[in-house]
Amino acid sequence: MSAQKQRERQQQAYQEQLRQIQHQREQKMREKLQQLKAEYLSAYSLPLNYPAKVTSVIDDDDGGGSNKSKNDSIRTSREFINARLLEAGLPLGGGAPSKLTLGDHSVAAQRFISDLEGTGCYESVQVHIGNDQDNNDDDDASPEQQQMFDVTVRLKEKRWYKIYIGGGVNSDDLSSLGTSGGTSTGNAFGGGAGAALGALPKLQFESSLSASNLTGFADMSTALYSVDQTGASSFRFTHDRPLCSWLPKQSTLYDWLMPQDPRLVGDKSIEEQKTNDDIDEMQVLMGDDAQYALGGGSHVTLGVHALCLEQDFESTRSSKEFTRSIGVRLANHCRGASRGPGIGGPNKPSTSPPETMAGPYFFLDWNTCLRDTLPRRHSEFPFALDCSSDVAKQAGTAFKHSLTGGMYLNGSLTDDRYDPTMGYDAHLVGEVAGPPGDAGFWKLKGGGAFHFPLELLQMMTLGIESNDGTEEDETSASVMGLTLHSSVNFGIARPLTFNGLCSNLGGIPFSDRFYSGGPGQLRGFLPAGIGPRATKGGSSTPGGDSLGGDMFYTSTLAASIPFPSYFETLRQNGGRLFGFANAGTCVSVDPSVGFGSLSACSRIMNSSRIAVGGGVSMGTPMGRFELTYAVPMRYGPKDARKHVQMGFGFSFG
């Protein structure tokens, strides 16, 4: 009996083993079928109808009302939506047999959603691909149309108005250095050095009223009044809308900007079409906020702006300035597309400088402004000036008329806009001021940054191999996360007289000269801490008023690593430790002497300042934060130095 029971147990164990093997085979078969199904669906080509349907998310959820009521509740232009779908890479309208698959459509649809939500006019955007049952029974549709799929865009639009009352920070403080003595007020709310971080931004009270999507083209209008902690007030107004919304639909420029109706294109070879592979390759190179078309299209905007601004420069050149300006800007996308809770974003509108926008950003500004320079008054003798004679000479009202153009990549080619470890960034801005203004000059400023992780270098030299415990793997662990950074920024300005039409009394105005120093531009020195100075200054500038220069450069070499695992919170939030060496100068060169001359080059090299140190950095929603300790190694007797500094900014410098 015992032998028989043993045989039964063995048979049961054998049968159990067979069931497990069968179950494993079935599980593997199901997984294989799921994988094949996913591959088939992702590779399945879907011809799409044109135009796409546009409805309201609210109306769809209500379940009541006719299709007409759904369409009437949408302020957004359907032609505008279809243009953005085509520009995002969704091949509406059939035409030549599309090689784009369902997976490609999903990528293009997500790009379209990110683009539209970035305008700040929509609570949510949904894209549905598929036919309704009613459309499948349509006898009037041709056989070709019945085989194509509908694209439905469901929009949940924000209210047409928005009121904001609360606090904030002055974003101009984050981009004020390396350009003028503060905000480049003649250039429509900014246009700073791009890689420069200013001192800590000022807190301010803000109240704003904005109106969005009034024309149906995701336009944005904003009026903003603010008072900072020093009592300086400002008023700003902007109105940005796509250029196509300003034009009649029958115009040649409108036809050139808007994508052509794909049903009228006709058959084209696949080589002549823009394939989705090209779009995907561009998206790999650019970050999430780089969905804006470089060539423009329906994204090209034409906006107007006005500004009344009071600025305090008493800590650097013993004066204040009051500016009133108006201008027009042509750009590759709307200013309202600036996103993030710190600047622009869902809580308040954006009237910020170009370097705060989603990148890449290209713009052309025409601007006029009246600028009052108010020298500091003596505290005991109100009728006496407490400033240098150089500042006193530029007191009064001056009129400026200028044309400015430039581009900011704004971190679109880096892995992280505010705390990059790989990729490169660049900016270049040119300005010409002339008649009928009082000042005449041309100015060019630019720069770039490059970030290279050593881990990538090891992959390139040794190849990507599995961890086998060799000495090379130990070396790999030692350089894991180590990144090298480099940046260079420069600026050149020269006066122009236009045959005497511009007076240029006192040379280029102080507010249009370059200033150097600060915790993201030239660490170890205060903002406007180096460069030409008056022999003496007021009581607020005992070392002499900073007069600015017509040429500057700064360069930085740095290496950074993530925080040790012991500081888990800082490490998870992208905090990094870095060491740096930076050099730079700011000089004035006689207009009769070229910058390429031997004397000018010698002066630039001899006046260069150098500082080394280390610090911590972290990318935040508001921008890049860094805390540094620097030791100036080469400096002048009147330079304003500082070892410990904190700063916010928009990019590495």
C-alpha positions in Angstrom: 0.0 0.0 0.0 2.8 2.4 0.8 4.4 1.8 -2.6 1.1 2.5 -4.3 0.6 5.8 -2.3 4.1 6.8 -3.2 3.4 6.2 -6.9 0.1 8.3 -6.6 2.0 11.2 -4.9 4.7 11.1 -7.7 2.0 11.1 -10.3 0.2 14.0 -8.7 3.5 15.9 -8.4 4.2 15.2 -12.1 0.7 16.4 -13.1 1.2 19.5 -11.0 4.5 20.2 -12.7 2.9 19.7 -16.1 0.1 22.2 -15.1 2.8 24.8 -14.1 4.7 24.3 -17.3 1.4 24.7 -19.3 0.5 27.8 -17.3 3.9 29.3 -17.9 3.6 28.6 -21.6 0.2 30.1 -21.8 1.4 33.2 -19.9 4.3 33.6 -22.3 2.0 33.1 -25.2 -0.4 35.8 -23.9 2.5 38.2 -23.3 3.7 37.5 -26.8 0.3 38.1 -28.3 -0.1 41.3 -26.3 3.3 42.5 -27.6 2.4 41.6 -31.2 -0.9 43.4 -30.8 0.8 46.5 -29.4 3.4 46.4 -32.2 0.6 46.0 -34.8 -1.5 48.8 -33.4 1.5 51.1 -33.1 2.5 50.3 -36.7 -1.0 50.5 -38.1 -1.4 53.4 -40.5 -4.5 55.5 -39.9 -5.6 57.9 -42.7 -7.2 61.0 -41.0 -10.0 63.2 -42.2 -9.7 67.0 -42.6 -10.8 69.3 -41.1 -10.8 68.1 -37.5 -13.9 68.6 -35.4 -13.7 71.1 -32.5 -16.1 70.8 -29.6 -16.3 71.8 -25.9 -15.4 69.4 -23.1 -18.1 71.0 -20.9 -20.8 70.4 -23.5 -19.7 66.8 -24.2 -19.9 66.0 -20.5 -23.4 67.6 -20.1 -24.7 65.1 -22.7 -27.4 67.5 -23.7 -27.7 70.0 -26.6 -27.1 69.6 -30.2 -23.9 69.6 -32.1 -24.6 73.1 -33.1 -24.8 74.3 -29.5 -21.5 72.5 -28.8 -19.8 74.3 -31.7 -21.3 77.7 -30.8 -19.9 77.5 -27.3 -16.3 77.5 -28.6 -14.6 80.9 -29.0 -11.5 79.3 -30.6 -11.2 79.5 -34.4 -11.5 76.0 -36.0 -9.1 77.1 -38.8 -6.6 78.0 -36.1 -7.0 74.6 -34.4 -6.5 72.7 -37.7 -3.4 74.8 -38.5 -1.9 73.9 -35.1 -2.7 70.2 -35.7 -0.9 70.2 -39.1 2.1 72.1 -37.7 2.3 69.5 -34.8 2.8 66.8 -37.4 -0.7 65.2 -37.5 -1.3 64.3 -41.3 -4.9 65.4 -41.7 -6.6 65.1 -45.1 -5.1 61.9 -46.5 -3.5 62.7 -49.9 -0.6 60.4 -50.6 -0.7 57.2 -48.5 0.6 58.1 -45.1 3.4 56.1 -43.5 2.6 57.6 -40.1 1.3 55.1 -37.6 -0.9 55.2 -34.6 2.1 55.7 -32.4 3.3 58.6 -34.6 -0.2 60.1 -34.3 -0.1 59.9 -30.5 3.3 61.7 -30.4 2.0 64.5 -32.7 -1.3 64.8 -30.7 0.7 65.2 -27.5 2.8 67.8 -29.1 -0.3 69.7 -30.1 -1.8 69.4 -26.6 1.4 70.8 -25.0 1.4 73.6 -27.5 -2.2 74.7 -27.0 -2.1 74.4 -23.2 1.1 76.5 -23.2 -0.8 79.5 -24.5 -2.6 79.8 -21.2 -6.0 80.0 -22.8 -7.2 76.5 -22.0 -7.9 74.4 -18.9 -7.6 71.2 -20.8 -7.2 69.9 -24.4 -8.1 66.5 -25.6 -7.6 64.8 -29.0 -9.8 61.8 -30.0 -9.1 59.7 -33.1 -11.9 57.5 -34.3 -15.3 57.6 -36.0 -18.6 58.1 -34.3 -21.3 55.5 -35.0 -23.4 58.1 -36.7 -20.6 58.9 -39.1 -20.1 55.2 -40.0 -23.7 55.0 -41.2 -23.4 58.1 -43.4 -24.5 57.0 -46.9 -23.4 60.3 -48.5 -19.7 59.8 -47.6 -17.5 58.4 -50.4 -15.8 55.0 -49.9 -12.5 56.8 -49.4 -14.0 59.0 -46.6 -15.6 56.0 -44.9 -12.2 54.4 -44.7 -10.7 57.5 -43.0 -10.8 58.4 -39.3 -12.1 61.6 -37.7 -10.0 63.7 -35.4 -12.0 65.5 -32.7 -10.4 68.2 -30.5 -12.3 68.8 -27.2 -11.4 72.1 -25.6 -12.1 73.4 -22.1 -11.5 77.1 -22.5 -10.7 79.4 -19.6 -12.8 82.4 -18.8 -12.1 85.2 -21.2 -10.9 87.4 -18.3 -8.6 86.9 -15.3 -8.0 89.1 -12.3 -4.9 88.6 -10.1 -4.2 90.4 -6.8 -1.3 89.2 -4.7 2.5 89.0 -4.4 5.3 88.1 -6.7 8.9 88.8 -7.6 10.3 91.3 -10.1 11.5 89.1 -12.9 13.5 92.0 -14.4 15.9 91.7 -11.5 16.7 88.2 -12.7 17.9 89.4 -16.1 19.2 92.8 -15.5 23.0 92.5 -15.7 25.3 92.5 -18.6 23.1 94.8 -20.6 22.1 98.1 -19.0 22.2 99.3 -15.5 19.0 97.4 -14.9 16.2 96.4 -17.2 16.8 97.3 -20.8 13.7 99.4 -20.7 14.1 100.5 -24.3 13.7 97.0 -25.4 10.2 96.1 -24.3 10.6 94.6 -20.8 14.1 93.1 -20.9 16.6 91.6 -23.1 19.4 91.1 -20.6 22.5 89.1 -21.0 20.6 85.8 -21.0 23.2 84.1 -18.9 23.4 86.6 -16.2 21.9 86.3 -12.7 21.1 89.4 -10.8 21.0 89.9 -7.1 18.1 88.4 -5.2 14.9 89.6 -6.8 12.7 92.2 -5.1 9.4 91.1 -3.7 6.4 93.1 -5.0 2.7 93.6 -4.7 1.0 92.9 -8.0 -2.5 93.5 -9.4 -3.3 92.5 -13.0 -6.2 92.1 -15.4 -5.9 89.9 -18.4 -8.1 88.9 -21.3 -7.5 85.8 -23.3 -8.6 84.3 -26.6 -10.9 87.2 -27.6 -10.2 86.8 -31.3 -10.3 83.0 -31.2 -6.5 82.7 -32.0 -5.2 82.2 -28.4 -4.4 85.9 -28.1 -3.4 87.4 -24.7 -3.9 90.9 -23.3 -2.5 91.9 -20.0 -2.4 95.1 -17.8 -0.1 94.7 -14.7 0.5 97.2 -11.9 3.2 96.4 -9.3 4.9 98.1 -6.3 8.1 96.5 -5.0 9.5 96.6 -1.5 11.5 99.8 -2.1 8.3 101.7 -3.2 9.2 101.7 -6.9 6.1 101.2 -9.0 5.5 100.1 -12.6 2.7 99.6 -15.1 2.9 97.3 -18.0 0.5 96.5 -20.9 0.9 93.8 -23.5 -1.3 92.5 -26.3 0.0 89.5 -28.2 -1.8 87.6 -30.9 -0.9 85.5 -33.9 0.0 87.6 -37.0 -2.5 85.6 -39.1 -5.3 87.0 -36.9 -4.4 90.5 -38.0 -4.6 89.7 -41.7 -7.5 89.2 -44.1 -7.9 85.6 -45.1 -7.5 86.4 -48.8 -4.1 87.9 -48.4 -0.9 86.4 -49.7 0.8 86.7 -46.3 -2.1 84.8 -44.6 -1.8 82.0 -47.1 1.9 81.8 -46.5 1.6 81.7 -42.7 -1.2 79.2 -42.5 -0.7 75.5 -43.6 -2.3 74.7 -46.9 -5.5 72.7 -47.0 -4.1 69.1 -47.4 -7.0 68.2 -49.6 -5.7 70.6 -52.2 -2.1 69.6 -52.1 -2.5 66.5 -54.3 -0.3 63.4 -54.3 3.3 63.9 -53.4 6.2 61.5 -53.1 7.1 60.6 -49.6 10.5 62.2 -50.1 8.8 65.6 -50.7 6.7 65.4 -47.6 7.9 66.2 -44.1 8.0 62.8 -42.5 7.3 62.3 -38.8 10.9 60.9 -38.4 12.2 64.5 -39.0 9.8 65.8 -36.3 10.7 63.1 -33.8 14.4 63.8 -34.3 13.9 67.5 -33.6 11.9 66.7 -30.5 14.8 64.5 -29.2 17.1 67.4 -29.5 14.8 69.9 -27.9 13.2 70.0 -24.5 9.5 69.8 -23.5 9.0 73.6 -23.9 10.5 73.7 -27.4 7.3 72.8 -29.3 7.2 76.1 -31.1 7.9 76.1 -34.8 11.2 77.7 -35.6 9.8 78.8 -39.0 6.8 80.4 -37.4 3.6 79.5 -39.2 0.5 80.2 -37.1 2.7 80.7 -34.1 4.2 84.0 -35.4 2.8 86.8 -33.2 2.5 90.6 -33.6 2.1 92.4 -30.3 2.0 95.8 -28.8 3.4 96.8 -25.4 3.5 99.9 -23.2 5.5 100.5 -20.0 5.8 103.0 -17.2 8.6 102.0 -14.9 10.6 103.5 -12.0 14.1 102.1 -11.3 16.5 102.8 -8.5 20.2 102.8 -9.3 21.3 104.7 -6.2 23.4 101.8 -5.0 25.5 101.7 -8.2 25.4 105.1 -9.8 23.6 107.6 -7.5 20.5 108.1 -9.6 16.9 106.9 -10.4 15.2 106.6 -13.7 11.6 106.9 -14.8 10.8 105.4 -18.2 7.7 105.5 -20.4 7.8 103.4 -23.6 5.6 102.0 -26.3 6.6 99.5 -29.0 5.7 96.7 -31.3 7.1 93.1 -31.3 7.2 90.5 -33.9 8.1 87.0 -32.5 7.9 83.3 -33.3 5.4 82.7 -30.4 3.3 84.6 -27.9 4.6 86.1 -24.7 1.8 84.5 -22.9 3.4 81.1 -23.6 5.8 81.7 -20.8 5.0 78.9 -18.3 5.8 77.9 -14.8 4.3 79.0 -11.4 7.0 81.6 -10.8 6.8 83.6 -14.0 3.7 83.6 -16.2 2.0 80.2 -15.8 -1.5 79.4 -14.7 -1.7 81.9 -11.8 -0.8 85.2 -13.5 -0.1 86.5 -17.0 3.4 87.0 -18.4 4.8 90.4 -19.2 8.4 89.2 -18.8 11.7 89.6 -20.7 12.5 87.4 -23.7 14.8 85.1 -21.7 11.9 83.9 -19.6 9.9 82.7 -22.6 9.5 79.1 -23.7 12.3 78.5 -26.1 13.5 78.9 -28.7 12.4 82.5 -28.9 13.1 84.8 -31.8 11.9 88.4 -31.8 12.1 91.8 -33.5 11.2 95.0 -31.5 10.5 98.5 -32.6 10.5 100.7 -29.5 10.3 104.4 -28.4 10.8 105.6 -24.9 11.1 108.8 -22.8 13.6 108.4 -20.0 14.1 110.8 -17.1 17.4 110.5 -15.2 17.0 111.8 -11.6 20.4 112.2 -9.8 20.4 111.6 -6.1 19.8 114.6 -3.9 21.9 115.5 -0.9 20.2 114.5 2.3 21.1 117.7 4.2 21.1 120.2 1.3 18.1 119.3 -1.0 19.2 121.7 -3.7 22.6 120.0 -4.0 23.3 116.8 -5.9 24.8 113.8 -4.2 26.4 112.2 -7.2 29.4 112.4 -9.5 29.6 115.1 -12.2 29.4 112.3 -14.9 25.9 111.3 -13.6 24.8 115.0 -13.3 25.6 115.6 -17.0 23.0 113.1 -18.0 20.3 114.4 -15.8 17.0 115.3 -17.5 14.8 113.8 -20.1 16.0 111.9 -23.2 14.1 110.3 -26.1 15.2 107.0 -27.5 14.1 105.3 -30.7 15.5 101.9 -31.4 15.1 98.6 -33.3 16.1 95.4 -31.5 16.2 91.8 -32.7 17.6 88.6 -31.3 17.1 85.0 -30.4 17.2 83.0 -27.1 17.3 79.2 -27.1 16.3 79.4 -23.5 17.5 75.9 -22.6 15.6 74.2 -25.4 18.7 72.2 -26.3 19.6 71.1 -22.7 18.2 68.4 -20.5 17.1 70.9 -17.8 16.5 74.5 -18.5 17.5 75.8 -15.1 20.0 73.3 -13.9 21.5 71.6 -17.0 23.9 68.7 -17.1 23.9 68.1 -20.9 23.5 70.1 -24.0 24.1 73.7 -25.0 22.4 77.1 -24.8 22.9 80.4 -26.7 21.5 83.9 -27.2 22.3 86.8 -29.5 20.7 90.2 -29.5 21.4 93.3 -31.6 20.1 96.8 -31.2 20.4 100.0 -33.2 19.2 103.4 -31.8 18.9 106.5 -33.9 16.8 109.3 -35.2 14.4 110.8 -34.2 15.9 109.8 -30.8 18.5 111.8 -28.9 20.8 108.7 -28.6 22.6 107.0 -31.5 24.5 103.7 -31.1 24.6 100.1 -32.2 25.0 97.3 -29.7 25.5 93.6 -29.9 25.5 91.1 -27.0 25.4 87.3 -26.9 26.8 84.2 -25.4 26.6 80.5 -25.0 27.0 77.7 -22.6 28.0 74.0 -23.0 27.4 71.2 -20.6 29.0 67.8 -20.9 28.7 64.8 -18.5 31.8 62.7 -18.1 29.7 59.6 -18.1 28.8 60.3 -21.7 32.5 60.6 -22.5 33.1 57.2 -20.9 30.3 55.6 -23.0 31.9 57.1 -26.1 35.4 55.8 -25.4 34.7 52.5 -23.6 31.3 51.6 -25.0 28.2 50.6 -23.0 28.9 47.3 -21.4 27.3 45.3 -18.6 28.7 45.6 -15.1 31.3 42.8 -14.6 33.1 44.2 -11.6 36.2 45.3 -13.5 38.4 48.2 -12.6 36.8 50.2 -15.4 33.4 49.9 -13.7 34.9 51.2 -10.5 36.2 54.2 -12.4 32.8 54.6 -14.0 31.2 54.8 -10.5 33.7 57.5 -9.5 32.7 59.8 -12.4 29.0 59.1 -12.3 27.1 62.3 -12.3 30.2 64.5 -12.8 29.5 67.3 -15.4 31.7 69.9 -16.9 30.2 73.3 -17.7 31.5 76.3 -19.7 30.0 79.6 -20.7 31.1 82.8 -22.5 29.1 86.0 -22.7 30.1 89.3 -24.4 28.8 92.7 -25.5 30.0 95.5 -27.8 28.5 99.0 -28.2 29.6 101.9 -30.4 28.1 105.4 -30.7 26.5 106.6 -33.9 25.8 110.2 -34.8 23.8 109.8 -38.1 25.5 112.9 -39.5 24.7 115.0 -36.4 21.0 113.9 -36.1 21.8 112.3 -32.7 23.4 114.5 -30.1 24.9 111.7 -28.0 25.7 114.2 -25.2 27.9 112.4 -22.7 28.3 109.4 -25.1 26.1 106.3 -24.9 23.5 106.7 -22.2 24.3 105.0 -18.9 21.2 102.8 -19.2 22.4 101.4 -22.5 25.9 100.6 -21.4 27.1 97.3 -20.1 27.7 96.4 -16.5 29.4 93.3 -15.2 29.4 91.4 -11.9 27.0 89.4 -9.8 26.4 85.8 -8.6 25.7 84.2 -12.0 27.8 86.4 -14.3 31.0 87.2 -12.5 31.0 85.6 -9.0 33.1 87.2 -6.3 32.0 90.7 -7.4 28.8 92.7 -6.7 26.4 93.6 -9.6 28.1 96.4 -11.5 31.1 95.8 -9.3 33.8 96.2 -11.9 34.3 98.5 -14.9 34.7 102.2 -15.4 33.9 104.4 -12.4 33.8 108.1 -11.6 36.5 109.6 -9.5 34.0 109.9 -6.7 30.4 109.1 -6.2 27.6 110.0 -3.8 27.1 108.9 -0.3 25.6 105.6 -1.5 28.6 104.9 -3.8 31.7 105.9 -1.9 33.9 104.0 -4.4 32.7 106.1 -7.2 29.6 105.9 -9.5 29.6 103.0 -11.9 29.6 104.4 -15.4 29.3 101.2 -17.4 31.4 100.2 -20.4 31.0 99.7 -24.1 32.6 96.3 -24.1 32.4 93.4 -21.6 33.0 89.7 -21.5 32.6 87.0 -18.9 33.7 83.3 -19.0 33.2 80.5 -16.6 34.6 76.9 -16.3 32.9 74.7 -13.7 32.4 71.1 -12.7 29.4 69.8 -10.7 28.2 66.6 -9.0 24.9 65.7 -7.5 24.5 66.0 -3.7 25.6 62.9 -1.8 22.9 60.3 -1.1 23.0 61.4 2.6 21.1 64.6 1.5 18.3 62.6 -0.2 15.8 65.5 -0.4 18.3 67.9 -2.1 19.5 65.1 -4.4 16.0 64.2 -5.5 15.2 67.8 -6.2 18.2 68.2 -8.5 20.6 70.0 -6.1 24.2 69.9 -7.2 27.6 70.9 -5.7 29.9 72.8 -8.1 33.3 74.4 -8.2 34.1 77.2 -10.6 36.7 79.6 -12.0 35.4 82.7 -13.8 37.0 85.7 -15.5 35.7 88.9 -17.1 36.0 92.6 -17.6 34.0 95.7 -18.5 35.9 98.5 -20.2 35.4 101.6 -22.3 37.3 102.0 -25.5 37.7 105.2 -27.4 35.4 105.2 -30.5 38.4 106.1 -32.7 40.2 102.9 -31.6 38.9 99.6 -32.9 38.4 96.7 -30.6 40.8 94.6 -32.7 43.7 97.0 -32.2 46.6 96.0 -30.1 46.0 98.7 -27.5 42.4 97.7 -27.1 43.2 94.0 -26.7 46.0 94.8 -24.3 43.6 96.9 -22.2 41.0 94.2 -22.2 43.4 91.6 -21.0 45.1 93.8 -18.4 41.7 94.7 -16.9 40.4 91.2 -16.7 39.2 90.0 -13.2 39.5 86.4 -12.0 37.7 84.6 -9.1 37.5 81.0 -8.0 35.2 79.2 -5.6 32.4 76.7 -5.1 28.7 76.5 -4.3 25.4 74.8 -4.6 22.8 75.1 -7.3 19.2 73.9 -7.8 16.6 74.3 -10.5 13.3 75.7 -9.2 10.0 76.5 -10.9 11.0 80.2 -10.7 14.4 79.7 -12.1 18.0 78.7 -11.2 19.1 79.3 -7.6 22.7 79.2 -6.5 24.6 80.0 -3.3 28.4 80.5 -3.8 31.5 81.4 -2.0 34.1 83.0 -4.2 37.7 84.3 -3.7 38.7 87.1 -6.1 42.2 86.3 -7.3 42.6 89.4 -9.5 40.8 92.6 -8.9 41.2 96.4 -9.0 41.3 98.9 -6.1 37.8 100.2 -6.7 36.1 96.9 -7.4 33.1 96.0 -5.3 33.9 92.4 -4.1 31.8 90.0 -2.1 32.6 86.4 -1.0 29.2 84.9 -0.2 26.4 85.5 -2.7 23.0 84.2 -3.6 21.2 84.7 -6.8 18.3 83.6 -9.1 18.4 83.5 -12.9 17.2 81.8 -16.0 20.3 80.0 -17.2 23.8 78.9 -16.3 26.4 81.7 -16.6 
